[in-house]
Structures are given as C-alpha cells and as structure tokens.
C-alpha cells in the first residue's frame, strides 16, 4: 500500500506541476500586441498631401435652338418635321375597335388546319398556340400586326397587315397563312 501512496503523490505532484506550467503560459498574451501599438503611437505623424485644386466648370449656352438637335439622328429629325406638317389622314390601324381573340397570337403561332363551308360562307379553321381550334372568315382579324383577313382559299388565308414603318408612320403588307401539313 505504501507503493500505491507514493504513486498517487507522484501523479498529484506531476499534475500540479503541469497545471502551474499551463497557468504560467496563460499570463499576459497581449503584451507583444500592446508593445507594438505603443511603438506605432509613438511614431511621428506623416504629412498628408493637400487635395488637388478643382478647376471651375466652363458652362456652354446652346444658342441654336432652331437648329437640329445633336442628340437626334438626322433622319428622325427630318421625319419629325415632316410629321408635324402632315395630317392624320394617312394609313393607320383602327385603335378604337375591339381586338379579336386571335390578335393576341403572332402569325407564326397560328396554323391553318382546313376550311369549312356553312350556308354558303367559307370559313378557315385556325389552331392557336394553345391548341384551340377557331373558325374565321373574311373581315376577321388575326395576328399581332392588325391583320385583317381579305380572302380565304382551300390552301391559304390572305391577310392585310398594318405595320409600323420605323419612321413614325404605318405601312401595309399582305401576308398569308398556308394550310399545315
């Protein structure tokens, strides 16, 4: 038993020594940081360069108001002058009429599926992109460019579209939707 006591004392002594060494290492861990900050604070301050001199902005008065604007392309400026002098009786879509259902689809999304004659009137069968079949005849509208149906045959639907001409006006074109295979 005596040997067991010696071992216990030895283990306690070594444990105490290890704890003492550990606590000694936990001393002032911030000392080197404090020393460095004190050295930096003790340095003499440097010279700050002055801000650069700001030159005053030279203003420009545009006195040529009657001339063409430099920010508008020359062709557009000429068309604006022509349009100011022109009347509104030129070609343009009827914006006051109620739009028909098939006018919400582009023409390439509509397919002619066939024809149908009812009481002597020829109708075209058109399938939209939602896969719904519609019956149309002369005078109906379809497509997104104000396309009015002007004729129907067994193989095609002929439309008169009114499209913007890119210069603030409108132009007319004839388009066909052919029978799908």
Residue pairs with C-beta under 8 A, 6 or more apart in sequence:
68 74
68 77
69 77
72 80
75 167
76 167
79 167
79 168
80 168
83 168
83 169
90 169
90 170
91 162
91 169
91 170
91 171
91 172
92 162
92 169
92 170
93 146
93 162
93 170
94 146
99 141
100 140
100 141
100 142
101 134
102 110
102 126
102 128
102 134
102 136
102 140
102 141
102 142
102 143
103 141
103 142
103 143
103 144
103 146
103 147
104 144
105 128
105 129
105 142
105 143
105 144
106 143
106 144
107 142
107 143
107 144
107 145
107 147
107 159
107 175
107 177
109 128
109 129
110 126
110 127
110 128
110 129
110 142
110 143
110 177
111 126
111 127
111 177
111 180
112 124
112 125
112 126
112 156
112 157
112 177
112 178
112 179
112 180
113 125
113 126
113 127
113 133
113 179
113 180
114 124
114 125
114 179
115 122
115 123
115 124
115 125
115 152
115 153
115 154
116 122
116 123
116 124
116 125
116 135
117 123
121 137
122 137
122 152
123 135
123 136
123 137
123 152
124 135
124 136
124 137
124 149
124 152
124 157
125 133
125 134
125 135
126 133
126 134
126 135
126 136
126 142
126 157
126 177
127 133
127 134
127 180
128 134
136 142
136 149
136 152
136 157
137 149
137 152
138 149
138 150
138 151
138 152
139 148
139 149
140 148
140 149
141 147
141 148
141 149
142 149
142 157
142 159
142 177
143 159
143 161
143 175
145 161
145 162
145 163
146 161
146 162
146 163
147 159
147 160
147 161
147 175
148 159
148 160
148 161
149 157
149 158
149 159
150 158
150 159
150 160
150 174
151 157
151 158
152 158
154 179
155 178
155 179
156 176
156 177
156 178
156 179
157 176
157 177
158 174
158 175
158 176
159 174
159 175
159 176
159 177
160 172
160 173
160 174
161 172
161 173
161 174
161 175
162 170
162 171
162 172
163 170
163 171
163 172
163 173
164 170
164 171
165 171
